[in-house]
Amino acid sequence: MENLTTALPSQQNIDHVSFLLERGKVLGVTGLHGSGLSTLAAALCGNARVRSGTIYLDGQPAVFHSRADANHLGIFEIRHSLATIPTLSVSENLMVLHRFAWRDFFIRKRSNLNTTRAVFERYGIGGSPEGSPSGLTKGQQTQMSICRAMLCGARVLVCQEIGEGFSPEELAEFHQFLRQICQEGMAVILINSDARKVLRFADHVAVMRDGIFCYFREAGEASLDKLSRCMAVEQPPEASVGTERRRKLLSFQEVHLPKFGGRFITTDIYTGVITGLYWQSCTHGDLISQMFTGRQKGMGTVTENGVSLPFGQWLQRNRRQTLCFGIRFWERLLNTNLTVAENLLLRTYYRYNDRLGILNRSMLSLALQEFSSAHGIDPSCFWKHPRTLPPELRNQIVLWGVLFSPPKLLVLDCPMYGMDEQIRQSFLVCLKKLKAAGTAILWSDNSETLRNYSDQFVVLDVKTPPGI
């Protein structure tokens, strides 16, 4: 699953959820009520419309619009509230969804009984094939439901709240059953609000909160205490503008350059929040901008939407959505040979092209008109060259470009060095608007005044890896 997003009006939606599930593995997903677990299951099984993102089966995009489509591709939903028909026998319940014609159903009764006995014997399921399903335990009914999906060609099982009401013996039997079908190549997604059951059955564990994966580890590295802390509803830092609740955008784990001398950036980055990165010595000057512009190869891991990538690979994927400003950026990033409008479009030109690759001037004019009215800018200056404008306007063109198309992440490396008071005020106003737009900001500096502008603060120059 890659960047799957839903837009359901009445449910907790999932937001850019990604994961990789291999054959023979069990992925356990847990979370509190309202965290998006049921929406995730519905999206996987064709019961919810997906707004964006892709589901791949064997490396090929899988497109389905209904539960029947998902079943045809081999994705089956298994629920804790089992769909058994009391008036049919165990054998008939097992075979009722197998490919058959109603006219052949009763004629093939003996064949169905033999198949049921073979399946029950193979997987160690007790109970009489000729008896009523009410005579089976909940664990046996669940196993029968999974076997029914396997007879219909299941390759991926999406199990919701499996294990509810199971006795300890039934849990042990189901665990053994799950291991057996996984050895045969079945892939299982176990969605359960009980973290204990997820830890017991899964090979990899993910925690969902507010529609995103906030935790993803191998089951051996996880613990009930860690999962419980991740499931708890936390209050992330609030930006200085607005009262909107911010969500975690990404996490840096020991991100560094070899020149850092063993110092690491380990912190969470939130939307609409300024994260201050303070370094006491002058040895790290310009290294942050070198790393985030790709001039130097950064090391470490970045986790976004539950998916962890090496820093270099993450930066390459997000190069259009990550912007880095260094010292005296308002002078260095300004192209005086281009008009103001062309400077604004320099980073986002591709968004305003039509299918033929020709600039759509109608769309551009409308966008510039809306931008000028929103920020109180004289629209006549857009078609002039910067050298013809007063210095107070010329120094703001780079900031206008950021506001025109806010990035996902803005990295600042000593941005106030050499600023006069006028450009400083414009810069702070720009940051305030970017925070309101949801841009995450990482601000690196060696000035103590950084504390005045940061919503959360990280110290880099320490002997051990820093904490927040």
C-alpha positions as CSV (number, residue, x, y, z in Angstrom):
1,M,0.0,0.0,0.0
2,E,1.5,3.4,-1.0
3,N,0.2,6.7,0.3
4,L,-3.4,5.6,0.6
5,T,-5.9,8.4,1.5
6,T,-9.6,8.4,1.9
7,A,-12.2,11.2,2.1
8,L,-15.2,9.8,3.8
9,P,-17.6,12.4,5.2
10,S,-18.7,10.6,8.3
11,Q,-15.6,8.5,9.4
12,Q,-12.1,8.9,10.6
13,N,-10.1,8.9,7.3
14,I,-6.7,7.5,6.7
15,D,-4.0,9.9,5.5
16,H,-1.1,8.8,3.3
17,V,-0.8,5.3,4.8
18,S,2.0,3.1,3.4
19,F,3.3,-0.3,4.2
20,L,4.8,-3.4,2.7
21,L,3.4,-6.9,3.5
22,E,5.3,-10.0,2.3
23,R,3.9,-13.5,1.8
24,G,3.8,-15.6,4.9
25,K,3.9,-12.6,7.2
26,V,1.3,-11.1,9.6
27,L,1.1,-7.3,10.0
28,G,-0.7,-6.2,13.1
29,V,-2.4,-2.8,13.2
30,T,-3.7,-1.4,16.5
31,G,-5.2,1.9,17.7
32,L,-7.9,3.4,19.8
33,H,-11.5,3.8,18.7
34,G,-11.7,6.4,16.0
35,S,-8.1,6.2,15.0
36,G,-9.0,5.0,11.4
37,L,-8.7,1.2,11.8
38,S,-12.1,0.4,10.3
39,T,-11.5,2.8,7.5
40,L,-8.2,1.1,6.7
41,A,-10.0,-2.3,6.6
42,A,-12.7,-0.9,4.4
43,A,-10.2,0.6,2.0
44,L,-8.3,-2.6,1.7
45,C,-11.5,-4.7,1.1
46,G,-13.2,-2.5,-1.4
47,N,-15.8,-1.2,1.0
48,A,-14.6,2.5,1.0
49,R,-13.7,4.7,-1.9
50,V,-10.0,5.7,-2.0
51,R,-9.2,9.3,-2.9
52,S,-5.5,8.8,-3.7
53,G,-2.8,6.2,-3.4
54,T,-2.2,2.8,-4.8
55,I,-2.5,-0.8,-3.6
56,Y,-0.1,-3.3,-5.2
57,L,-0.4,-7.0,-5.5
58,D,2.7,-8.8,-6.6
59,G,4.1,-5.5,-7.7
60,Q,1.2,-4.7,-10.0
61,P,-1.4,-1.9,-9.2
62,A,-4.7,-3.5,-8.0
63,V,-7.8,-1.5,-8.9
64,F,-11.1,-2.5,-7.3
65,H,-14.3,-0.6,-6.5
66,S,-16.2,-3.2,-4.5
67,R,-15.9,-6.1,-2.1
68,A,-16.5,-8.5,-5.0
69,D,-13.7,-6.9,-7.0
70,A,-11.3,-7.3,-4.0
71,N,-12.4,-10.9,-3.5
72,H,-11.7,-11.6,-7.2
73,L,-8.1,-10.3,-6.7
74,G,-7.7,-12.5,-3.6
75,I,-8.3,-10.0,-0.8
76,F,-10.8,-11.3,1.7
77,E,-12.3,-9.7,4.9
78,I,-12.6,-11.8,8.0
79,R,-14.6,-10.3,10.8
80,H,-15.0,-11.3,14.4
81,S,-18.8,-11.3,13.9
82,L,-18.9,-14.3,11.7
83,A,-21.4,-14.7,8.8
84,T,-22.6,-18.3,9.5
85,I,-26.0,-19.6,8.5
86,P,-27.5,-21.5,11.4
87,T,-29.8,-23.6,9.2
88,L,-26.8,-25.0,7.2
89,S,-24.4,-27.6,8.4
90,V,-20.7,-26.9,9.1
91,S,-19.8,-28.4,5.7
92,E,-22.4,-26.4,3.9
93,N,-21.2,-23.2,5.7
94,L,-17.6,-23.9,4.6
95,M,-18.5,-24.6,0.9
96,V,-21.4,-22.1,0.4
97,L,-19.1,-19.4,-1.0
98,H,-16.9,-21.8,-2.9
99,R,-17.3,-21.7,-6.7
100,F,-20.5,-23.7,-7.3
101,A,-23.9,-23.6,-9.0
102,W,-27.0,-23.9,-6.9
103,R,-28.2,-26.8,-9.0
104,D,-25.0,-28.8,-8.1
105,F,-25.0,-27.9,-4.4
106,F,-27.0,-30.8,-3.0
107,I,-25.8,-33.2,-5.6
108,R,-22.2,-32.6,-4.4
109,K,-23.0,-33.1,-0.7
110,R,-20.7,-36.1,-0.3
111,S,-17.9,-34.3,-2.1
112,N,-18.4,-31.3,0.1
113,L,-18.2,-33.5,3.3
114,N,-15.0,-35.1,2.1
115,T,-13.5,-31.7,1.4
116,T,-14.5,-30.4,4.8
117,R,-13.0,-33.4,6.6
118,A,-9.8,-33.0,4.7
119,V,-9.6,-29.2,5.5
120,F,-10.4,-29.7,9.2
121,E,-7.9,-32.5,9.5
122,R,-5.2,-30.6,7.7
123,Y,-5.5,-27.5,10.0
124,G,-6.5,-29.4,13.2
125,I,-10.0,-27.9,13.4
126,G,-12.3,-29.9,15.7
127,G,-16.0,-30.4,15.3
128,S,-18.2,-32.5,13.1
129,P,-18.6,-31.4,9.4
130,E,-22.2,-32.6,9.5
131,G,-23.1,-30.8,12.7
132,S,-24.5,-27.3,13.2
133,P,-22.0,-24.4,13.3
134,S,-23.3,-23.5,16.8
135,G,-21.5,-26.6,18.0
136,L,-18.1,-25.0,17.1
137,T,-16.2,-22.7,19.4
138,K,-15.6,-19.1,18.4
139,G,-12.0,-20.0,17.5
140,Q,-13.1,-22.9,15.3
141,Q,-15.7,-20.8,13.6
142,T,-13.0,-18.2,12.8
143,Q,-10.7,-20.8,11.4
144,M,-13.6,-22.2,9.3
145,S,-14.3,-18.7,8.0
146,I,-10.6,-18.3,7.0
147,C,-10.6,-21.7,5.3
148,R,-13.7,-20.8,3.3
149,A,-11.8,-17.7,2.0
150,M,-8.8,-19.8,1.2
151,L,-11.0,-22.2,-0.9
152,C,-12.2,-19.2,-2.8
153,G,-8.6,-18.2,-3.7
154,A,-7.6,-15.8,-0.9
155,R,-4.1,-14.4,-1.0
156,V,-4.5,-11.6,1.6
157,L,-6.7,-11.8,4.7
158,V,-7.8,-8.6,6.4
159,C,-8.9,-9.8,9.8
160,Q,-10.8,-7.4,12.1
161,E,-11.0,-7.8,15.9
162,I,-10.1,-11.5,15.7
163,G,-9.7,-13.1,19.1
164,E,-12.7,-11.5,20.8
165,G,-14.2,-13.9,23.3
166,F,-11.5,-16.6,22.7
167,S,-10.4,-18.7,25.7
168,P,-6.6,-19.1,26.3
169,E,-6.8,-22.5,24.6
170,E,-8.6,-21.1,21.6
171,L,-6.0,-18.3,21.3
172,A,-3.2,-20.8,21.3
173,E,-4.9,-23.0,18.7
174,F,-5.6,-19.9,16.5
175,H,-1.9,-18.8,16.8
176,Q,-0.8,-22.3,15.6
177,F,-3.4,-22.1,12.8
178,L,-2.2,-18.7,11.7
179,R,1.5,-19.8,11.6
180,Q,0.5,-22.8,9.5
181,I,-1.4,-20.8,6.8
182,C,1.4,-18.3,6.7
183,Q,3.9,-21.0,6.0
184,E,1.8,-21.9,3.0
185,G,2.2,-18.3,1.7
186,M,-0.8,-16.5,3.1
187,A,-0.4,-12.8,3.9
188,V,-2.5,-11.5,6.9
189,I,-3.3,-8.0,8.0
190,L,-4.6,-8.2,11.6
191,I,-6.5,-5.2,12.7
192,N,-7.4,-5.2,16.3
193,S,-7.8,-2.5,19.0
194,D,-6.4,-4.9,21.6
195,A,-2.6,-4.4,21.5
196,R,-2.0,-7.7,23.3
197,K,-3.5,-9.8,20.6
198,V,-1.6,-7.8,17.9
199,L,1.7,-8.5,19.7
200,R,0.9,-12.1,20.1
201,F,0.1,-12.9,16.5
202,A,2.0,-10.3,14.3
203,D,5.4,-10.3,12.8
204,H,5.3,-6.5,12.4
205,V,3.3,-4.1,14.5
206,A,1.9,-0.7,13.5
207,V,0.0,1.8,15.6
208,M,-2.6,4.0,13.9
209,R,-3.6,7.4,15.4
210,D,-5.6,10.1,13.7
211,G,-5.5,8.3,10.4
212,I,-1.7,7.8,10.1
213,F,0.8,5.3,11.2
214,C,2.6,6.8,14.1
215,Y,4.6,3.7,15.0
216,F,5.9,0.8,12.9
217,R,8.3,-1.9,14.2
218,E,9.1,-5.6,14.1
219,A,7.1,-7.3,16.8
220,G,10.3,-8.4,18.6
221,E,11.3,-4.7,19.1
222,A,7.9,-3.6,20.3
223,S,6.3,-3.9,23.8
224,L,2.9,-3.4,25.2
225,D,4.1,-0.3,27.1
226,K,5.4,1.2,23.8
227,L,2.2,0.5,21.9
228,S,0.1,1.9,24.8
229,R,2.1,5.1,24.8
230,C,1.7,5.5,21.0
231,M,-2.0,4.7,21.1
232,A,-2.6,7.4,23.8
233,V,-3.9,10.6,22.3
234,E,-1.1,13.1,22.7
235,Q,-1.3,16.9,22.4
236,P,1.4,17.8,19.9
237,P,2.9,21.2,20.1
238,E,0.7,24.1,19.1
239,A,1.8,26.8,16.8
240,S,1.6,30.4,17.9
241,V,-1.2,31.1,15.5
242,G,-4.6,29.4,15.5
243,T,-5.8,26.6,17.7
244,E,-5.9,23.8,15.1
245,R,-4.5,20.5,16.3
246,R,-1.2,19.7,14.6
247,R,-0.2,16.3,13.4
248,K,3.3,14.7,13.2
249,L,4.7,15.0,9.7
250,L,7.9,13.0,10.0
251,S,10.6,11.8,12.4
252,F,14.3,12.1,12.1
253,Q,16.4,9.3,13.6
254,E,20.1,10.0,14.0
255,V,20.2,12.2,10.8
256,H,23.7,13.6,10.4
257,L,26.7,14.3,8.2
258,P,30.1,12.7,8.8
259,K,31.4,16.2,9.6
260,F,28.9,16.4,12.5
261,G,31.5,14.5,14.6
262,G,29.0,12.0,16.1
263,R,26.1,14.5,16.7
264,F,22.7,13.5,15.5
265,I,19.4,15.1,14.7
266,T,16.7,12.9,16.4
267,T,13.4,14.7,16.7
268,D,9.8,14.7,15.5
269,I,8.6,17.3,13.0
270,Y,5.0,18.6,13.2
271,T,2.9,20.5,10.7
272,G,2.6,24.2,11.4
273,V,5.3,24.0,14.1
274,I,8.8,25.5,14.2
275,T,11.4,23.0,15.5
276,G,14.5,24.9,16.7
277,L,17.8,23.1,16.3
278,Y,20.4,24.8,18.5
279,W,24.2,24.2,18.1
280,Q,26.6,25.9,20.5
281,S,29.8,25.9,18.4
282,C,30.3,27.4,15.0
283,T,31.5,24.1,13.5
284,H,28.1,23.2,12.2
285,G,27.5,26.4,10.3
286,D,26.2,25.7,6.7
287,L,26.2,21.9,7.3
288,I,22.5,21.8,7.7
289,S,21.8,23.6,4.4
290,Q,24.4,21.4,2.7
291,M,22.7,18.3,3.9
292,F,19.1,19.4,3.0
293,T,20.1,20.8,-0.4
294,G,21.9,17.5,-1.3
295,R,25.4,19.1,-1.6
296,Q,26.6,16.7,1.1
297,K,25.3,13.2,1.5
298,G,23.3,13.0,4.7
299,M,23.0,9.8,6.8
300,G,20.3,8.5,9.1
301,T,16.7,7.5,8.7
302,V,13.5,9.5,8.1
303,T,10.1,8.0,9.0
304,E,7.0,9.5,7.3
305,N,3.5,8.0,7.4
306,G,4.9,4.8,9.0
307,V,7.5,4.2,6.3
308,S,11.2,4.6,7.1
309,L,13.7,5.5,4.4
310,P,17.4,6.5,4.3
311,F,17.8,10.2,4.5
312,G,19.1,10.6,1.0
313,Q,16.3,8.5,-0.5
314,W,13.7,10.5,1.4
315,L,15.2,13.8,0.3
316,Q,15.2,12.7,-3.3
317,R,11.5,11.8,-3.2
318,N,10.6,15.0,-1.5
319,R,12.9,17.4,-3.3
320,R,9.9,19.4,-4.7
321,Q,8.2,19.7,-1.3
322,T,11.3,20.5,0.8
323,L,12.9,24.0,0.6
324,C,16.1,25.1,2.3
325,F,17.2,28.7,3.0
326,G,20.7,29.5,4.2
327,I,22.5,32.7,5.1
328,R,21.4,35.8,3.1
329,F,18.9,33.7,1.1
330,W,16.9,36.7,0.0
331,E,19.9,37.9,-2.1
332,R,21.3,34.5,-3.2
333,L,18.0,33.0,-4.3
334,L,16.8,36.1,-6.3
335,N,17.3,35.9,-10.1
336,T,17.4,39.5,-11.3
337,N,17.2,38.5,-14.9
338,L,13.6,37.1,-14.4
339,T,10.5,39.0,-13.7
340,V,8.9,38.8,-10.3
341,A,6.2,36.4,-11.6
342,E,8.9,34.2,-13.1
343,N,10.8,34.2,-9.8
344,L,7.6,33.1,-8.0
345,L,7.1,30.3,-10.5
346,L,10.7,29.1,-10.6
347,R,10.1,26.3,-8.1
348,T,6.5,25.5,-9.1
349,Y,6.4,26.0,-12.8
350,Y,5.4,22.5,-13.5
351,R,2.1,23.0,-11.6
352,Y,0.9,25.6,-14.1
353,N,1.6,23.8,-17.3
354,D,-1.1,22.3,-19.4
355,R,-0.9,18.9,-21.1
356,L,1.0,20.3,-24.1
357,G,3.7,21.8,-21.8
358,I,2.8,25.4,-22.7
359,L,2.3,27.8,-19.8
360,N,-1.4,28.2,-19.0
361,R,-1.5,32.0,-18.7
362,S,-5.1,32.2,-17.7
363,M,-4.5,29.9,-14.8
364,L,-1.3,31.8,-13.9
365,S,-3.1,35.2,-14.0
366,L,-5.9,34.0,-11.8
367,A,-3.4,32.5,-9.3
368,L,-1.4,35.7,-9.1
369,Q,-4.5,37.8,-8.7
370,E,-5.7,35.7,-5.8
371,F,-2.2,35.7,-4.3
372,S,-1.9,39.5,-4.5
373,S,-5.3,40.1,-2.9
374,A,-4.6,37.6,-0.1
375,H,-1.3,39.2,0.9
376,G,-1.9,42.8,0.0
377,I,0.7,43.0,-2.8
378,D,0.4,45.4,-5.8
379,P,-0.2,43.1,-8.8
380,S,1.5,45.5,-11.2
381,C,5.0,44.6,-9.7
382,F,4.7,40.9,-10.8
383,W,5.6,41.8,-14.4
384,K,8.6,44.0,-13.5
385,H,12.2,43.0,-13.0
386,P,13.5,43.0,-9.4
387,R,16.2,45.6,-10.1
388,T,13.4,48.2,-10.9
389,L,11.7,47.7,-7.5
390,P,12.5,49.5,-4.2
391,P,14.8,47.5,-1.9
392,E,12.0,46.9,0.6
393,L,10.0,45.0,-2.1
394,R,13.0,43.4,-3.7
395,N,14.0,41.7,-0.5
396,Q,10.6,40.1,-0.1
397,I,10.4,38.4,-3.5
398,V,11.9,35.1,-2.3
399,L,9.5,35.1,0.6
400,W,6.6,35.7,-1.8
401,G,7.7,32.7,-3.7
402,V,7.5,30.5,-0.6
403,L,4.0,31.9,0.2
404,F,2.9,31.4,-3.4
405,S,3.4,27.6,-3.1
406,P,4.1,26.7,0.6
407,P,6.4,23.6,0.9
408,K,5.8,20.6,3.1
409,L,9.0,21.3,5.0
410,L,11.0,24.5,5.2
411,V,14.6,24.2,6.5
412,L,16.3,27.4,7.7
413,D,20.0,27.5,8.4
414,C,21.0,30.8,10.2
415,P,18.4,32.7,8.2
416,M,18.6,36.0,10.2
417,Y,22.3,36.5,9.7
418,G,22.8,39.8,8.0
419,M,19.1,40.8,8.1
420,D,18.1,44.3,8.7
421,E,15.0,45.1,10.8
422,Q,12.7,45.5,7.8
423,I,13.4,42.2,6.1
424,R,13.4,40.6,9.6
425,Q,9.8,41.7,10.2
426,S,8.8,40.5,6.7
427,F,10.5,37.2,7.4
428,L,8.6,36.7,10.7
429,V,5.3,37.6,9.1
430,C,6.0,35.0,6.3
431,L,6.8,32.3,8.9
432,K,3.5,33.1,10.7
433,K,1.6,32.6,7.5
434,L,3.4,29.4,6.6
435,K,2.6,28.0,10.0
436,A,-1.0,28.8,9.5
437,A,-0.8,27.0,6.1
438,G,0.6,23.8,7.8
439,T,4.2,24.0,6.7
440,A,6.6,22.3,9.1
441,I,9.7,24.4,9.8
442,L,13.2,23.2,11.0
443,W,15.3,26.2,12.1
444,S,19.0,25.6,12.7
445,D,20.9,28.4,14.5
446,N,23.6,29.0,17.1
447,S,21.7,32.1,18.6
448,E,19.9,31.8,21.9
449,T,17.1,34.0,20.4
450,L,16.1,30.9,18.6
451,R,14.2,29.9,21.7
452,N,11.9,32.9,21.2
453,Y,10.8,31.7,17.8
454,S,10.7,27.9,18.3
455,D,7.6,25.9,19.4
456,Q,9.9,23.0,20.3
457,F,13.6,23.0,20.9
458,V,16.4,20.5,20.3
459,V,20.1,20.9,21.4
460,L,22.6,19.4,19.0
461,D,26.0,19.9,20.6
462,V,25.9,17.3,23.4
463,K,28.0,14.2,23.9
464,T,25.0,11.8,23.7
465,P,22.3,11.8,21.0
466,P,20.1,14.8,21.8
467,G,16.5,14.7,23.0
468,I,13.7,17.2,22.9
